[in-house]
């Protein structure tokens, strides 16, 4: 699909990628990096945690919904998609592929494109529009220099006065080492991807091989927020491109050279080689060595050889290479002796990363055979080999439960000194002798094989033949080859291993290939070695002449010498810059942050749709029956009555369930012929018998007939899913997958077959499995479960766990850990509880070692294995198998409830069939209602916030951050962020200017500095000037502060928050303090009044001051408000018997409040008009004042005169 690049310069720069149906529009938002022009703005308005991410608005819509009239095309060449966005020198660039050519066709409809040229379109400036993008080369760059760059890049044009900041990225991306595919997932091998995927989902790719993951991730995140239909449209548009680095090539095999002849068609077959270079520890030769703490190694490459024939046969074989997985470095140097190897960590510190690396390999590929090609003579390589050998011996992959003996060898090592073995007269041809050391693993690992088969299906009442691919065999192990650089020696040996695998495949078919076939194979691998060597070392591979032609010529030797000299120069003078470019591409430079994309309207609509899901969806309870039966290879039960198993006596509502899933194990007897080619005839016979049984039951209950939805088979294990005819309209996205388990791909028929469906909008995964046999092999069964759970994948990279409901059923082969005699005795007396307590599956699940988070219903039936044929007697043969519940059903999901769990009395096998019924709550979405609601929300939202599409005429302000904001309460501003503070809106300075509520008010110095800290203190206090009539104190029990005039009726004053300290009583006793404890002098205990006493001065102890009459005071004094007349009767609030004083006693032990300077400062401007004398300040406690000061504890008539003018601040009532 052609994609046009359109640019709009005014009023805001925007870029659109437009297809005939849809458009992706992006516009840079300057609010993330620019200030609002206010010089007084707070620095906290900007990001303070390093460089902030550039922000861009993005919109994906149909072409007719976007106004593209103001856009212009930058050049006439259409692009092939975008690799993502990257920020360079504070400018945001959109990276697009504008030159590519097809280099490989894996299978019909699966093409691979090589990238020849990329373009960088700046979202923030038009200065770079005419620099790189006019120099587009849409043709293949066949002339690539030894550094992997185009020769004479830029042509003969004059150099631009301004160097493009993305020039280095342009060179590396245009070097011809990057590949992409719009047809299939290029990051995964054939065995791990399905054949019926219509589009490539960008979020399901393997990030380890996705080289533009850093640049494309913002668009992937944006895609994840789209509605399902918009996601599908974006995937089909081909705008988002996934790129790998490495090598891809398809060679056509003419019919005359093809070992498998096509019958009738005359079409040629093809051979493809795809090498995927990992980006986890990417770099150049001397800058990237060894392993990192995450288990990633340098120069890690997965190479896959694929052979396809027109008859539908498809062969695939995978092997990997990678640096020695220990921590080591090597310095570059002009002389060979200067390139010393340094091991940087001890063995103990290296083992965890080493184990992590091989654990990941085992999960992905199975058993591992290491082929180490390092020299036995060079001291530095010998040291690496010794460390390598030691870590392999310590690897947990080599041991079972008992560390003293080897139960399994999942990790093998072959040390083969390549240089020593090829030093003789035979030359490099002697390298083929390595086959003697690795032939056993090559045979046991097997290979991936699929064949196209015809299946009959009834669609809309008509019988049709559907041709689809069926997996016959899977590869169960991997060769990991390495030398020092993993280039020249490694590529030659990998060529030999690939040839060995093809020979094994052809021998199983009884065929042989001719010399022309092998020459084409060798030439393809030679090209692969050159490409990988250019990436890592800067030149083509050494020994490629022998790899290509099968012999080493003088010209080839001279070419190797030239390459060695060139490598030395590049490694010493050019690799540092290349490494920096690679790190920039992968987003690993210091300070690099990905671009942030946002679509405020779409984000709001998606969230609102989720919130209002009840308006367009409904729930329904459906019934599911699953059955599992190990047939022991028998066929005499096909004509038997299967209704006790498939139509059990259950509740009437479950007599005819909507879905029936039937799993068989050992559907065929194990034989080499059955392993090599799955025969679907036996499965079809059983499917027909099951369908007839179900339809007879449906007719009996007046229900519609059942339809075979999909079936799958892996050697002896098969799964068939039947659906009632009236439920077909609710089912969609049906997929099948399988996973073979076990150490060997040639022995055993163990594995799993899975089928996923979506009933309405609820995803259901049905898995039937046949796990490893053997009484004591429960650990291997646990490993089989993990292999299936992690390795079985559907399209879009969905795993078993990525479903709402999961049901496992099959022959799990877990046994009962008791003797045969005891188990039979317990079975005879019906003590199932004791048997279950010793059941291996139960114990392993309780320990969390297998099937985590799965549940099993209570078992109410006796063990289902092993019976004598056609009998209810347990095994009486010579082997005398211990009875066990081998056949099980497990479930997981929040929407599933199990109703029945039982075994059926069918006796033609040594197993008893087991069935289980479930009720599942499914959700159905009315897509028309949802689309209508979505359109309504879009329209309404755009009316509220304005047209926020990426190309409209809006100002670049911080207001873009507020798009989509919903206030929690009318009038409240949006929450602050690292770029925007609501209290600094509209140009307000960072320093606040506070206006008092009325004249004469000032901020309360007792208020805490943090305005959000709860406090009884008022915000403002009234400061009155002297000369007016002082206000009397408020009543002590009032809820709000008010002034009281003893000569006039009381009047409310909402602003007054003062309380005059009452006079002291006349008697004198010992005192302690004022806060919550009894005042012995005044016989007073504080009540629960909200009035504060923190402004009271601390009273000195007895004898601190000498009594002095007020009339004899001299000197300037501060005039205070007079105290109110002292009543004859003590106020009730100060009574000892006050109930409030009892409650206040809980504060007796609280410390006294700390005094501030404000408490010791006279109230300003409290002077009368006549300039009278001021009363003195009360003295500080323990300040050592002279005896001339008044003693506050003296018993004279004018008690409290020293406190005149001192006031207590009382908070507003109810605070």
Secondary structure, DSSP 8 states (H G I E B T S, - for coil): --BEEEEE-SSS-EEEEE-SSEEEEEEEEGGGT---S-TT--GGGS--SSS---EEEEEEEEGGGS--TT-EES-S--B--EEEEEEETTEEEEEEEEEEEEEEEEETTEEEEEEEEEEEEESS-STTTTTSGGG---S----B-TTSSBTTTTTT----SS--TTHHHHHHHTSS-EEE-SSS-TTS-GGGS-S---S--GGGS-TTT-TTHHHHHHHHHHHHTS-HHHHHHHHHHT-B--EEEEEEEEEEE-TTT-SS--SSS---EEEEEEEEE-STT---TTTS-SB-TTS-BTT-EEEEEEEE-TTS-EEEEEEEE---SS-EEE---SSGGG--EEE-S-HHHHHHHHHHHHHHHHHHHSEEEEEE---SSSHHHHHHHHHHHHHHHT-GGG--S-TTS-S--SEEEEE--HHHHTSSTTGGGGGGGGHHHHHHHHHHH--EEEEEEEEEEEETTEEEEEEEEEEEE---EEEEEE-SSSSHHHHHHHHHHHHHHHHHHHHHTT----HHHHHHHHHHHHHHHHHHHHHHTSS--TTHHHHHHSS--HHHHHHHHHHHHHHHHHHHHTHHHHHHHHHHHTT-STT----EEE-HHHHHHHHHHHHTGGGTEEEEEEEEEEEEEE-TT--TTTTS--HHHHS-S--GGGTT-SEEEEEEES-S---HHHHHS--HHHHHHHHHHHHHHHHHHHHHTT---EEEEEEEEETTEEEEEEEEGGGGGGEEEEEEEEEE-SS-SSS---EEEEEEEEETTEEEEEEEEE---STTTHHHHHHHHHHHHHH-B-GGG-BTTSSSEEEEEEE----BSS-HHHHHHHHHHT-HHHHHHTBHHHHHHHTTSSSTT-B-----S---B-B-TTSSSB--SSS----B--EEEEEE-TTEEEEEEEE----SSSB--EEEEEEEEEEEE-HHHHHHHHHHHHHHHHHHH----TTS----SGGGGGTT---SSTT------SS--GGGGGG--SS-----SSTTEEE-TTS-SSTTS--SS-SEEE---TTS-------TT-SS--B--TTS--B--TT--EEE-----S-------SSSS-BTTTTB---S--B--TTS-----TTSS----GGG--S--B---------SS--GGG-TT-HHHHHHGGGTTS------GGGGS--TT---TT----B-----TTS---TTS--TT---SSTTGGGTT-EEEB--TT-
